[in-house]
Amino acid sequence: MYDTILVPTDGSDVAVAAADAAVTLARRFDAAVHALYVRESDDDEGERTTTAVADRAAAAGVTATTAVVDAETAVYEHILEYAGDHDADCIVMGTHGRTGLGRFVLGSVAERTLRESPVPVLTVHEGTVVDRDLDAVLVPTDGSDCAEAAAAHAVEFALATGAALHVVHVVDAGAIPADGSGAVLDELQQAGQDALDSVVDRAEGADVSTIRASVLTGAPYRAIVDYADAEDVDLVVMGTHGRTGVDRYLLGSVAERVVRLCDRPVLTLDAVGES
């Protein structure tokens, strides 16, 4: 499923967690790891930090390549340029880095990478661990092109790993009229069921062994995070934006909040990343 996994690193604890996640995925899919350090000043950390990633990969029997590049443009641009030049099909990175708000915190390098990457981006927190068994994958959907792309990727992931596929649609409680209009609620729930059915049909057609589908109600990001915790899923796969554009899954809204709050690894992709 993945052949080349890129992990940007700065030597921080969360970057180490990202490196571990990248190595775990590489072992699972027999992929190579590329460790990239973007040097923003005259520091000498690049060789040390990328070598540390390569050593972790070697200990796990994973082929690794290291690179240190000088920042001539924004850091995220170097990450995406490297990914394109080396045909990376997944980027694994921490949500924040050594200098806190200045580097990998959402709103900076990680967010820009998530927004603009043409390949899936897996984000982890410092305490996030990627389970090599990957028994359960969660994909939220709203029926949009981007959500369908995420669903296609999640189905492929479930097939490759034998994982159960959990599909959810969240009826946004904020969209329900204050008077609790039954007609509006019914319409929203039906739209959610239609979105679920589309993903379930795709998964069944691909012979995914275990599929669970649910329509939830609440704040979308919170419902997704709570479901991931309650069902102990190993990975959340979701689109970076959805049917209503900036109002739903665009980073800065649901996807960003899920990435921020979920202690599970979250893999995000745009419609261009559909398999």
C-alpha positions in Angstrom: 0.0 0.0 0.0 2.9 2.3 0.8 6.3 2.0 -0.8 8.0 5.2 0.4 7.2 6.9 3.7 8.6 10.3 4.5 9.1 11.4 8.1 10.2 15.0 8.7 12.1 15.3 12.0 13.6 17.9 14.3 14.7 15.6 17.1 11.8 16.5 19.4 9.9 13.9 21.4 7.0 14.1 19.1 9.2 13.7 16.0 10.6 10.5 17.7 7.0 9.3 18.0 6.5 10.1 14.3 9.6 8.2 13.4 8.4 5.1 15.4 5.1 5.4 13.6 6.8 5.6 10.2 9.0 2.6 11.0 5.9 0.6 12.2 4.0 1.4 8.9 7.1 0.6 6.9 7.5 -2.8 8.5 3.8 -3.5 8.0 3.8 -2.6 4.3 7.5 -3.4 3.4 8.2 0.2 2.6 11.3 2.4 2.8 11.6 5.3 5.2 13.1 8.7 4.3 14.1 10.9 7.2 14.2 14.6 6.4 15.6 17.5 8.4 14.9 21.0 7.2 17.7 23.2 8.6 16.5 26.7 9.3 19.7 28.0 10.9 23.4 27.2 11.2 22.7 24.2 13.5 24.3 20.8 13.4 21.3 18.8 14.5 20.3 17.5 11.1 22.8 14.7 10.7 22.2 13.5 14.3 18.5 13.5 14.2 18.1 11.9 10.7 20.7 9.3 11.7 18.7 8.5 14.8 15.7 7.8 12.6 17.8 5.6 10.3 19.1 3.7 13.3 15.6 3.0 14.5 14.6 1.8 11.1 17.6 -0.4 10.7 16.9 -2.0 14.1 13.5 -3.0 12.7 14.9 -4.2 9.4 13.6 -1.2 7.5 15.6 0.5 4.7 16.2 4.1 5.5 17.5 7.2 3.6 18.5 10.4 5.3 18.5 14.0 4.0 19.3 17.4 5.4 18.3 20.4 3.4 18.7 24.1 4.0 15.5 26.1 4.3 15.3 28.5 1.4 11.5 28.7 1.5 8.9 27.7 4.1 9.6 24.4 5.8 6.4 22.7 4.6 7.3 23.5 1.0 10.6 21.6 1.4 8.7 18.7 2.9 6.3 18.6 0.0 9.0 19.1 -2.6 11.0 16.2 -1.1 7.9 14.0 -1.1 7.3 14.7 -4.7 10.9 14.3 -5.8 11.2 10.9 -4.1 7.7 9.6 -4.9 6.7 9.4 -1.2 3.2 8.0 -0.9 2.7 8.9 2.8 4.1 11.5 5.1 4.3 10.8 8.9 4.9 13.8 11.2 4.3 15.2 14.6 1.7 17.8 15.3 4.3 20.0 17.0 8.0 20.0 17.4 11.1 21.1 19.2 10.3 24.8 19.2 6.6 24.4 20.1 4.4 26.9 18.3 7.1 27.8 15.9 7.4 24.5 14.1 5.0 21.5 13.9 2.0 22.9 15.8 -1.1 23.0 13.8 -1.3 26.5 12.3 2.3 26.2 11.2 4.2 23.4 9.4 1.9 20.5 10.1 -1.2 22.4 9.1 0.3 23.7 5.9 1.5 20.2 5.1 -1.9 18.7 5.8 -3.7 21.3 3.7 -1.4 21.1 0.6 0.0 17.6 0.5 -1.1 15.5 -2.5 -0.4 12.3 -0.6 -1.9 11.1 2.8 -0.4 12.7 5.9 -0.4 10.7 9.2 -0.1 12.8 12.3 0.8 11.7 15.8 1.2 13.3 19.2 4.0 12.6 21.6 2.3 9.7 23.3 0.7 8.2 20.1 1.6 4.7 19.3 0.8 3.0 16.0 -0.2 -0.6 16.5 1.4 -2.8 13.9 -1.6 -5.1 14.0 -4.0 -2.2 13.1 -7.2 -4.1 14.0 -9.7 -1.3 13.6 -9.9 1.7 11.2 -12.4 4.6 11.6 -13.5 6.7 8.6 -16.0 9.6 9.2 -18.0 10.5 6.1 -20.4 13.2 4.9 -20.7 11.9 1.4 -18.4 14.6 -0.1 -15.7 13.9 -2.7 -13.0 14.3 -0.1 -14.8 12.0 2.3 -15.2 9.4 -0.4 -11.5 9.7 -1.2 -10.8 9.0 2.5 -13.2 6.1 2.5 -11.5 4.6 -0.5 -8.2 4.8 1.3 -9.6 3.4 4.5 -11.1 0.5 2.6 -7.7 -0.2 1.0 -6.1 0.0 4.4 -8.6 -2.4 5.9 -8.1 -4.9 3.1 -4.3 -4.6 3.4 -4.3 -5.2 7.2 -7.4 -7.2 7.8 -8.7 -4.5 10.0 -12.4 -3.9 10.9 -13.8 -0.8 9.2 -15.8 1.6 11.3 -17.8 4.2 9.3 -19.6 7.1 11.0 -21.6 10.1 10.0 -22.2 12.8 12.5 -25.3 14.8 12.4 -24.1 18.2 13.5 -26.2 19.2 16.5 -25.6 22.8 15.6 -27.5 22.4 12.3 -30.7 21.2 14.1 -33.2 24.0 14.6 -33.7 25.2 18.2 -37.3 23.9 18.0 -36.0 20.5 17.3 -37.9 20.3 14.0 -38.4 16.6 13.2 -38.5 17.2 9.5 -35.0 18.8 9.5 -33.6 16.1 11.8 -35.0 13.4 9.6 -33.5 14.9 6.5 -30.1 15.2 8.1 -30.2 11.7 9.4 -31.3 10.4 5.9 -28.4 12.3 4.3 -26.1 10.7 6.9 -27.4 7.2 6.2 -27.0 7.8 2.4 -23.3 8.8 3.0 -22.8 5.7 5.2 -24.5 3.4 2.6 -22.1 4.6 -0.1 -19.0 3.7 2.0 -20.5 0.4 3.2 -21.3 -0.5 -0.4 -17.7 0.2 -1.4 -16.4 -1.8 1.5 -18.7 -4.8 0.8 -17.8 -4.7 -2.8 -14.1 -4.9 -1.9 -14.8 -7.8 0.5 -13.8 -6.0 3.7 -14.4 -8.7 6.4 -15.9 -6.6 9.2 -17.9 -3.3 8.7 -19.6 -1.3 11.4 -21.7 1.8 10.4 -23.2 4.4 12.7 -25.1 7.7 12.5 -24.1 9.9 15.5 -25.4 13.2 16.7 -23.3 16.0 18.3 -20.4 18.2 17.7 -18.7 16.4 14.8 -15.1 16.6 16.0 -16.1 15.5 19.5 -18.3 12.7 18.3 -15.4 11.4 16.2 -12.9 11.6 18.9 -15.2 10.0 21.5 -16.1 7.2 19.1 -12.4 6.5 18.4 -11.8 6.2 22.1 -14.9 4.2 22.9 -14.2 1.7 20.1 -10.4 1.6 20.7 -9.7 2.2 17.0 -6.1 2.1 15.8 -6.4 4.7 13.1 -8.7 7.5 12.0 -8.8 8.2 8.2 -10.5 11.4 7.2 -10.7 14.0 4.5 -9.4 17.5 5.0 -12.6 19.1 3.9 -16.2 18.1 3.2 -19.5 18.8 1.7 -19.9 22.3 3.0 -16.3 23.3 2.5 -14.9 25.5 5.3 -17.9 24.8 7.5 -17.2 21.1 8.0 -14.0 19.2 7.4 -11.6 22.0 6.4 -8.6 22.2 8.6 -9.4 24.9 11.1 -12.6 23.0 11.8 -13.4 19.3 12.2 -10.3 17.7 10.8 -8.0 20.1 12.6 -9.8 19.5 15.9 -9.7 15.8 15.5 -5.9 15.9 14.8 -5.4 18.1 17.8 -7.5 16.1 20.3 -7.4 12.5 19.2 -4.7 10.4 20.9 -4.9 7.9 18.0 -2.9 8.4 14.8 -5.0 10.4 12.3 -4.4 10.1 8.5 -5.8 12.9 6.5 -6.0 13.3 2.7 -7.7 15.4 0.1 -9.7 14.2 -2.9 -6.6 14.3 -5.0 -5.2 11.5 -2.8 -7.9 9.1 -3.7 -6.6 5.6 -4.5 
